[in-house]
Amino acid sequence: MAAIVALSSFIAPQTASAYKYHVTLPDGTHEVFDAENSAEAVHYFREHYDKGVLMKRPNGGILDFQ
């Protein structure tokens, strides 16, 4: 039994390396991208989008807008 528990902890990742961030565009479409943290997400958003709203969750948690 201990071998199964040890093996399952080896296979399953312990932490997430990136988080998903959601962008709502002016035409109502949604896009999702990965970033390591909120600061990186805001930087990516400002570089790649002219207009829209950046959120931590699909239905809220606004981080930035332009």
OpenMM code with the backbone's topology and positions (N, CA, C; nanometers):
from openmm import Vec3, app, unit

residues = "MET ALA ALA ILE VAL ALA LEU SER SER PHE ILE ALA PRO GLN THR ALA SER ALA TYR LYS TYR HIS VAL THR LEU PRO ASP GLY THR HIS GLU VAL PHE ASP ALA GLU ASN SER ALA GLU ALA VAL HIS TYR PHE ARG GLU HIS TYR ASP LYS GLY VAL LEU MET LYS ARG PRO ASN GLY GLY ILE LEU ASP PHE GLN".split()
positions = [
    Vec3(0.0823, -0.1197, 0.0000),
    Vec3(0.0000, 0.0000, 0.0000),
    Vec3(0.0870, 0.1264, 0.0000),
    Vec3(0.1919, 0.1267, 0.0790),
    Vec3(0.2804, 0.2431, 0.0860),
    Vec3(0.3447, 0.2717, -0.0499),
    Vec3(0.3735, 0.1649, -0.1259),
    Vec3(0.4336, 0.1836, -0.2582),
    Vec3(0.3364, 0.2524, -0.3527),
    Vec3(0.2079, 0.2209, -0.3422),
    Vec3(0.1065, 0.2850, -0.4272),
    Vec3(0.0939, 0.4323, -0.3931),
    Vec3(0.0915, 0.4653, -0.2652),
    Vec3(0.0829, 0.6050, -0.2227),
    Vec3(0.2062, 0.6820, -0.2682),
    Vec3(0.3234, 0.6230, -0.2529),
    Vec3(0.4471, 0.6894, -0.2948),
    Vec3(0.4478, 0.7104, -0.4454),
    Vec3(0.4034, 0.6111, -0.5210),
    Vec3(0.4005, 0.6228, -0.6663),
    Vec3(0.3001, 0.7283, -0.7118),
    Vec3(0.1831, 0.7336, -0.6495),
    Vec3(0.0830, 0.8322, -0.6903),
    Vec3(0.1284, 0.9742, -0.6598),
    Vec3(0.2027, 0.9945, -0.5520),
    Vec3(0.2521, 1.1293, -0.5227),
    Vec3(0.3636, 1.1688, -0.6186),
    Vec3(0.4339, 1.0703, -0.6729),
    Vec3(0.5383, 1.0984, -0.7711),
    Vec3(0.4771, 1.1384, -0.9053),
    Vec3(0.3683, 1.0746, -0.9442),
    Vec3(0.3059, 1.0993, -1.0737),
    Vec3(0.2264, 1.2300, -1.0744),
    Vec3(0.1498, 1.2578, -0.9705),
    Vec3(0.0635, 1.3760, -0.9659),
    Vec3(0.1458, 1.5005, -0.9349),
    Vec3(0.1280, 1.6076, -1.0131),
    Vec3(0.1999, 1.7327, -0.9827),
    Vec3(0.1507, 1.7924, -0.8510),
    Vec3(0.2411, 1.8479, -0.7765),
    Vec3(0.2075, 1.9035, -0.6460),
    Vec3(0.1618, 2.0487, -0.6525),
    Vec3(0.2136, 2.1242, -0.7481),
    Vec3(0.1757, 2.2654, -0.7604),
    Vec3(0.1557, 2.3009, -0.9077),
    Vec3(0.0767, 2.4017, -0.9303),
    Vec3(0.0546, 2.4500, -1.0667),
    Vec3(0.1672, 2.5454, -1.1031),
    Vec3(0.2170, 2.5350, -1.2251),
    Vec3(0.3257, 2.6231, -1.2669),
    Vec3(0.2723, 2.7505, -1.3318),
    Vec3(0.1455, 2.7504, -1.3704),
    Vec3(0.0867, 2.8686, -1.4328),
    Vec3(-0.0621, 2.8743, -1.3989),
    Vec3(-0.1143, 2.9936, -1.4048),
    Vec3(-0.2564, 3.0147, -1.3784),
    Vec3(-0.3236, 3.0639, -1.5053),
    Vec3(-0.4506, 3.0404, -1.5186),
    Vec3(-0.5264, 3.0855, -1.6354),
    Vec3(-0.5836, 3.2247, -1.6083),
    Vec3(-0.5740, 3.3107, -1.7086),
    Vec3(-0.6294, 3.4453, -1.7028),
    Vec3(-0.7233, 3.4616, -1.8214),
    Vec3(-0.8304, 3.5348, -1.7998),
    Vec3(-0.9381, 3.5463, -1.8978),
    Vec3(-0.9477, 3.6890, -1.9496),
    Vec3(-0.9655, 3.7016, -2.0815),
    Vec3(-0.9807, 3.8319, -2.1455),
    Vec3(-1.1173, 3.8357, -2.2133),
    Vec3(-1.1940, 3.9402, -2.1847),
    Vec3(-1.3191, 3.9644, -2.2565),
    Vec3(-1.2940, 4.0809, -2.3510),
    Vec3(-1.3178, 4.0568, -2.4791),
    Vec3(-1.2939, 4.1578, -2.5811),
    Vec3(-1.4202, 4.2394, -2.6061),
    Vec3(-1.4076, 4.3578, -2.6672),
    Vec3(-1.5239, 4.4450, -2.6889),
    Vec3(-1.6381, 4.3800, -2.7673),
    Vec3(-1.6071, 4.2839, -2.8538),
    Vec3(-1.7133, 4.2183, -2.9313),
    Vec3(-1.7815, 4.1050, -2.8543),
    Vec3(-1.7420, 4.0848, -2.7272),
    Vec3(-1.8049, 3.9839, -2.6428),
    Vec3(-1.7353, 3.8491, -2.6426),
    Vec3(-1.6344, 3.8311, -2.7259),
    Vec3(-1.5621, 3.7042, -2.7269),
    Vec3(-1.4679, 3.6963, -2.6068),
    Vec3(-1.4309, 3.5737, -2.5716),
    Vec3(-1.3431, 3.5494, -2.4569),
    Vec3(-1.2193, 3.4735, -2.5036),
    Vec3(-1.1074, 3.5075, -2.4444),
    Vec3(-0.9830, 3.4353, -2.4695),
    Vec3(-0.9198, 3.4036, -2.3355),
    Vec3(-0.8391, 3.2985, -2.3322),
    Vec3(-0.7724, 3.2550, -2.2099),
    Vec3(-0.6243, 3.2378, -2.2401),
    Vec3(-0.5384, 3.2790, -2.1464),
    Vec3(-0.3953, 3.2540, -2.1592),
    Vec3(-0.3388, 3.2191, -2.0222),
    Vec3(-0.2217, 3.1583, -2.0210),
    Vec3(-0.1546, 3.1191, -1.8967),
    Vec3(-0.0471, 3.2204, -1.8617),
    Vec3(-0.0316, 3.2455, -1.7323),
    Vec3(0.0761, 3.3297, -1.6814),
    Vec3(0.1139, 3.2787, -1.5430),
    Vec3(0.2366, 3.3050, -1.5019),
    Vec3(0.2852, 3.2568, -1.3722),
    Vec3(0.2262, 3.3335, -1.2548),
    Vec3(0.1880, 3.4606, -1.2775),
    Vec3(0.1302, 3.5412, -1.1695),
    Vec3(0.0544, 3.6591, -1.2313),
    Vec3(-0.0106, 3.7361, -1.1465),
    Vec3(-0.0934, 3.8474, -1.1937),
    Vec3(-0.0112, 3.9552, -1.2640),
    Vec3(0.1075, 3.9849, -1.2136),
    Vec3(0.1910, 4.0878, -1.2755),
    Vec3(0.2298, 4.0475, -1.4178),
    Vec3(0.2651, 3.9211, -1.4367),
    Vec3(0.2990, 3.8728, -1.5706),
    Vec3(0.1761, 3.8762, -1.6610),
    Vec3(0.0593, 3.8448, -1.6057),
    Vec3(-0.0650, 3.8473, -1.6845),
    Vec3(-0.0961, 3.9888, -1.7323),
    Vec3(-0.0818, 4.0874, -1.6450),
    Vec3(-0.1086, 4.2267, -1.6830),
    Vec3(-0.0103, 4.2706, -1.7910),
    Vec3(0.1151, 4.2350, -1.7766),
    Vec3(0.2159, 4.2710, -1.8755),
    Vec3(0.1813, 4.2094, -2.0116),
    Vec3(0.1470, 4.0814, -2.0134),
    Vec3(0.1092, 4.0136, -2.1379),
    Vec3(-0.0148, 4.0785, -2.1993),
    Vec3(-0.1132, 4.1056, -2.1161),
    Vec3(-0.2377, 4.1683, -2.1620),
    Vec3(-0.2104, 4.3020, -2.2297),
    Vec3(-0.1296, 4.3855, -2.1671),
    Vec3(-0.1011, 4.5179, -2.2231),
    Vec3(-0.0207, 4.5111, -2.3522),
    Vec3(0.0613, 4.4077, -2.3673),
    Vec3(0.1400, 4.3922, -2.4902),
    Vec3(0.0594, 4.3357, -2.6065),
    Vec3(-0.0396, 4.2507, -2.5774),
    Vec3(-0.1074, 4.1769, -2.6833),
    Vec3(-0.2506, 4.2205, -2.7130),
    Vec3(-0.3078, 4.3049, -2.6312),
    Vec3(-0.4468, 4.3454, -2.6517),
    Vec3(-0.4574, 4.4978, -2.6482),
    Vec3(-0.5291, 4.5550, -2.7479),
    Vec3(-0.5516, 4.6994, -2.7500),
    Vec3(-0.6712, 4.7379, -2.6637),
    Vec3(-0.7738, 4.6528, -2.6642),
    Vec3(-0.8945, 4.6795, -2.5867),
    Vec3(-0.9425, 4.5495, -2.5253),
    Vec3(-1.0021, 4.5603, -2.4080),
    Vec3(-1.0572, 4.4422, -2.3429),
    Vec3(-1.0481, 4.4538, -2.1921),
    Vec3(-1.0921, 4.3480, -2.1257),
    Vec3(-1.0888, 4.3410, -1.9799),
    Vec3(-1.0174, 4.2127, -1.9412),
    Vec3(-0.9167, 4.2241, -1.8546),
    Vec3(-0.8412, 4.1098, -1.8043),
    Vec3(-0.8965, 4.0696, -1.6684),
    Vec3(-0.9270, 3.9396, -1.6533),
    Vec3(-0.9841, 3.8903, -1.5278),
    Vec3(-0.9116, 3.7648, -1.4807),
    Vec3(-0.9117, 3.7452, -1.3477),
    Vec3(-0.8541, 3.6238, -1.2898),
    Vec3(-0.9465, 3.5047, -1.3084),
    Vec3(-1.0755, 3.5298, -1.3086),
    Vec3(-1.1752, 3.4240, -1.3233),
    Vec3(-1.2660, 3.4583, -1.4405),
    Vec3(-1.3318, 3.3616, -1.4998),
    Vec3(-1.4158, 3.3917, -1.6162),
    Vec3(-1.5310, 3.4867, -1.5851),
    Vec3(-1.5721, 3.4955, -1.4601),
    Vec3(-1.6889, 3.5788, -1.4268),
    Vec3(-1.6570, 3.6907, -1.3276),
    Vec3(-1.5310, 3.7286, -1.3159),
    Vec3(-1.4984, 3.8387, -1.2251),
    Vec3(-1.3531, 3.8434, -1.1863),
    Vec3(-1.3208, 3.9298, -1.0933),
    Vec3(-1.1826, 3.9456, -1.0502),
    Vec3(-1.1027, 4.0288, -1.1491),
    Vec3(-1.1528, 4.1481, -1.1825),
    Vec3(-1.0882, 4.2334, -1.2825),
    Vec3(-0.9471, 4.2732, -1.2374),
    Vec3(-0.8505, 4.2535, -1.3254),
    Vec3(-0.7119, 4.2922, -1.2988),
    Vec3(-0.6723, 4.4196, -1.3740),
    Vec3(-0.7224, 4.4329, -1.4981),
    Vec3(-0.6834, 4.5460, -1.5816),
    Vec3(-0.7847, 4.5599, -1.6944),
    Vec3(-0.7874, 4.6774, -1.7552),
    Vec3(-0.8720, 4.6991, -1.8719),
    Vec3(-0.8117, 4.8097, -1.9555),
    Vec3(-0.8455, 4.8114, -2.0829),
    Vec3(-0.8036, 4.9187, -2.1730),
    Vec3(-0.9027, 4.9309, -2.2865),
] * unit.nanometer
topology = app.Topology()
chain = topology.addChain("A")
for resn in residues:
    res = topology.addResidue(resn, chain)
    for name in ("N", "CA", "C"):
        topology.addAtom(name, app.Element.getBySymbol(name[0]), res)
